[in-house]
Amino acid sequence: MSEPISPITGIIAEDQVFLDFGEHEGKSVLEICDTEPEFYDFLINQKTSGLCRIKRNSNKIFTLFMEPAH
């Protein structure tokens, strides 16, 4: 049975993507899902709106970051 696709990280496991902003910086998306469900829903909305993205840093860690306000 395959793993479900995350609404935030897609095919990358949620425990492998870490927030790169705000008071939750350094926490994994999975940790946010488990401890802050309202913020997790906010991240889903931001991702759906194209306001947050995942990037892979030079140290090979995936981070979720917010697009700067225009």
PyMOL commands that place a pseudoatom at each C-alpha (Angstrom):
pseudoatom trace, name=CA, resn=MET, resi=1, chain=A, elem=C, hetatm=0, pos=[0.000, 0.000, 0.000]
pseudoatom trace, name=CA, resn=SER, resi=2, chain=A, elem=C, hetatm=0, pos=[1.446, 3.380, -0.940]
pseudoatom trace, name=CA, resn=GLU, resi=3, chain=A, elem=C, hetatm=0, pos=[1.801, 6.386, 1.313]
pseudoatom trace, name=CA, resn=PRO, resi=4, chain=A, elem=C, hetatm=0, pos=[-0.865, 9.091, 0.905]
pseudoatom trace, name=CA, resn=ILE, resi=5, chain=A, elem=C, hetatm=0, pos=[0.200, 12.244, -0.915]
pseudoatom trace, name=CA, resn=SER, resi=6, chain=A, elem=C, hetatm=0, pos=[0.512, 15.215, 1.413]
pseudoatom trace, name=CA, resn=PRO, resi=7, chain=A, elem=C, hetatm=0, pos=[-1.491, 18.351, 0.557]
pseudoatom trace, name=CA, resn=ILE, resi=8, chain=A, elem=C, hetatm=0, pos=[1.583, 20.367, 1.534]
pseudoatom trace, name=CA, resn=THR, resi=9, chain=A, elem=C, hetatm=0, pos=[4.651, 18.320, 0.598]
pseudoatom trace, name=CA, resn=GLY, resi=10, chain=A, elem=C, hetatm=0, pos=[3.297, 16.166, -2.213]
pseudoatom trace, name=CA, resn=ILE, resi=11, chain=A, elem=C, hetatm=0, pos=[5.315, 12.977, -2.552]
pseudoatom trace, name=CA, resn=ILE, resi=12, chain=A, elem=C, hetatm=0, pos=[7.999, 14.078, -0.064]
pseudoatom trace, name=CA, resn=ALA, resi=13, chain=A, elem=C, hetatm=0, pos=[7.338, 12.683, 3.426]
pseudoatom trace, name=CA, resn=GLU, resi=14, chain=A, elem=C, hetatm=0, pos=[6.075, 15.352, 5.825]
pseudoatom trace, name=CA, resn=ASP, resi=15, chain=A, elem=C, hetatm=0, pos=[8.758, 14.432, 8.382]
pseudoatom trace, name=CA, resn=GLN, resi=16, chain=A, elem=C, hetatm=0, pos=[11.421, 15.382, 5.801]
pseudoatom trace, name=CA, resn=VAL, resi=17, chain=A, elem=C, hetatm=0, pos=[10.249, 18.993, 5.199]
pseudoatom trace, name=CA, resn=PHE, resi=18, chain=A, elem=C, hetatm=0, pos=[10.964, 21.682, 7.785]
pseudoatom trace, name=CA, resn=LEU, resi=19, chain=A, elem=C, hetatm=0, pos=[9.494, 25.153, 8.151]
pseudoatom trace, name=CA, resn=ASP, resi=20, chain=A, elem=C, hetatm=0, pos=[11.839, 28.017, 7.320]
pseudoatom trace, name=CA, resn=PHE, resi=21, chain=A, elem=C, hetatm=0, pos=[9.850, 30.852, 8.902]
pseudoatom trace, name=CA, resn=GLY, resi=22, chain=A, elem=C, hetatm=0, pos=[7.912, 32.107, 11.898]
pseudoatom trace, name=CA, resn=GLU, resi=23, chain=A, elem=C, hetatm=0, pos=[7.526, 30.731, 15.390]
pseudoatom trace, name=CA, resn=HIS, resi=24, chain=A, elem=C, hetatm=0, pos=[7.476, 27.156, 14.044]
pseudoatom trace, name=CA, resn=GLU, resi=25, chain=A, elem=C, hetatm=0, pos=[10.803, 27.474, 12.216]
pseudoatom trace, name=CA, resn=GLY, resi=26, chain=A, elem=C, hetatm=0, pos=[12.740, 24.210, 12.335]
pseudoatom trace, name=CA, resn=LYS, resi=27, chain=A, elem=C, hetatm=0, pos=[9.685, 22.027, 12.955]
pseudoatom trace, name=CA, resn=SER, resi=28, chain=A, elem=C, hetatm=0, pos=[8.720, 19.388, 10.418]
pseudoatom trace, name=CA, resn=VAL, resi=29, chain=A, elem=C, hetatm=0, pos=[5.430, 19.578, 8.574]
pseudoatom trace, name=CA, resn=LEU, resi=30, chain=A, elem=C, hetatm=0, pos=[4.487, 16.280, 10.265]
pseudoatom trace, name=CA, resn=GLU, resi=31, chain=A, elem=C, hetatm=0, pos=[5.121, 17.798, 13.700]
pseudoatom trace, name=CA, resn=ILE, resi=32, chain=A, elem=C, hetatm=0, pos=[2.908, 20.758, 12.768]
pseudoatom trace, name=CA, resn=CYS, resi=33, chain=A, elem=C, hetatm=0, pos=[0.202, 18.342, 11.590]
pseudoatom trace, name=CA, resn=ASP, resi=34, chain=A, elem=C, hetatm=0, pos=[0.338, 16.489, 14.914]
pseudoatom trace, name=CA, resn=THR, resi=35, chain=A, elem=C, hetatm=0, pos=[0.550, 19.491, 17.263]
pseudoatom trace, name=CA, resn=GLU, resi=36, chain=A, elem=C, hetatm=0, pos=[-0.945, 22.505, 15.447]
pseudoatom trace, name=CA, resn=PRO, resi=37, chain=A, elem=C, hetatm=0, pos=[-3.833, 21.323, 13.228]
pseudoatom trace, name=CA, resn=GLU, resi=38, chain=A, elem=C, hetatm=0, pos=[-5.145, 24.867, 12.625]
pseudoatom trace, name=CA, resn=PHE, resi=39, chain=A, elem=C, hetatm=0, pos=[-1.710, 26.033, 11.448]
pseudoatom trace, name=CA, resn=TYR, resi=40, chain=A, elem=C, hetatm=0, pos=[-1.430, 22.905, 9.287]
pseudoatom trace, name=CA, resn=ASP, resi=41, chain=A, elem=C, hetatm=0, pos=[-4.720, 23.887, 7.604]
pseudoatom trace, name=CA, resn=PHE, resi=42, chain=A, elem=C, hetatm=0, pos=[-3.321, 27.400, 7.119]
pseudoatom trace, name=CA, resn=LEU, resi=43, chain=A, elem=C, hetatm=0, pos=[-0.263, 25.897, 5.401]
pseudoatom trace, name=CA, resn=ILE, resi=44, chain=A, elem=C, hetatm=0, pos=[-2.506, 23.852, 3.109]
pseudoatom trace, name=CA, resn=ASN, resi=45, chain=A, elem=C, hetatm=0, pos=[-4.317, 27.052, 2.104]
pseudoatom trace, name=CA, resn=GLN, resi=46, chain=A, elem=C, hetatm=0, pos=[-1.024, 28.877, 1.549]
pseudoatom trace, name=CA, resn=LYS, resi=47, chain=A, elem=C, hetatm=0, pos=[0.321, 26.000, -0.574]
pseudoatom trace, name=CA, resn=THR, resi=48, chain=A, elem=C, hetatm=0, pos=[-2.899, 25.820, -2.606]
pseudoatom trace, name=CA, resn=SER, resi=49, chain=A, elem=C, hetatm=0, pos=[-2.708, 29.585, -3.188]
pseudoatom trace, name=CA, resn=GLY, resi=50, chain=A, elem=C, hetatm=0, pos=[0.913, 29.320, -4.332]
pseudoatom trace, name=CA, resn=LEU, resi=51, chain=A, elem=C, hetatm=0, pos=[2.177, 31.389, -1.413]
pseudoatom trace, name=CA, resn=CYS, resi=52, chain=A, elem=C, hetatm=0, pos=[4.508, 28.778, 0.028]
pseudoatom trace, name=CA, resn=ARG, resi=53, chain=A, elem=C, hetatm=0, pos=[6.975, 26.481, -1.682]
pseudoatom trace, name=CA, resn=ILE, resi=54, chain=A, elem=C, hetatm=0, pos=[9.409, 23.704, -0.909]
pseudoatom trace, name=CA, resn=LYS, resi=55, chain=A, elem=C, hetatm=0, pos=[13.078, 24.052, -1.747]
pseudoatom trace, name=CA, resn=ARG, resi=56, chain=A, elem=C, hetatm=0, pos=[16.051, 21.794, -1.185]
pseudoatom trace, name=CA, resn=ASN, resi=57, chain=A, elem=C, hetatm=0, pos=[18.959, 23.580, 0.436]
pseudoatom trace, name=CA, resn=SER, resi=58, chain=A, elem=C, hetatm=0, pos=[22.630, 22.993, -0.291]
pseudoatom trace, name=CA, resn=ASN, resi=59, chain=A, elem=C, hetatm=0, pos=[22.744, 20.784, 2.817]
pseudoatom trace, name=CA, resn=LYS, resi=60, chain=A, elem=C, hetatm=0, pos=[20.104, 18.539, 1.146]
pseudoatom trace, name=CA, resn=ILE, resi=61, chain=A, elem=C, hetatm=0, pos=[17.344, 19.454, 3.633]
pseudoatom trace, name=CA, resn=PHE, resi=62, chain=A, elem=C, hetatm=0, pos=[13.887, 20.284, 2.303]
pseudoatom trace, name=CA, resn=THR, resi=63, chain=A, elem=C, hetatm=0, pos=[12.377, 23.498, 3.674]
pseudoatom trace, name=CA, resn=LEU, resi=64, chain=A, elem=C, hetatm=0, pos=[8.963, 25.061, 3.322]
pseudoatom trace, name=CA, resn=PHE, resi=65, chain=A, elem=C, hetatm=0, pos=[9.152, 28.816, 2.872]
pseudoatom trace, name=CA, resn=MET, resi=66, chain=A, elem=C, hetatm=0, pos=[6.654, 31.604, 2.302]
pseudoatom trace, name=CA, resn=GLU, resi=67, chain=A, elem=C, hetatm=0, pos=[6.779, 33.790, -0.774]
pseudoatom trace, name=CA, resn=PRO, resi=68, chain=A, elem=C, hetatm=0, pos=[7.593, 37.410, 0.092]
pseudoatom trace, name=CA, resn=ALA, resi=69, chain=A, elem=C, hetatm=0, pos=[4.666, 39.836, 0.036]
pseudoatom trace, name=CA, resn=HIS, resi=70, chain=A, elem=C, hetatm=0, pos=[4.540, 42.007, -3.071]
for i in range(1, 70): cmd.bond("trace and resi %d" % i, "trace and resi %d" % (i + 1))
show_as sticks, trace
zoom trace
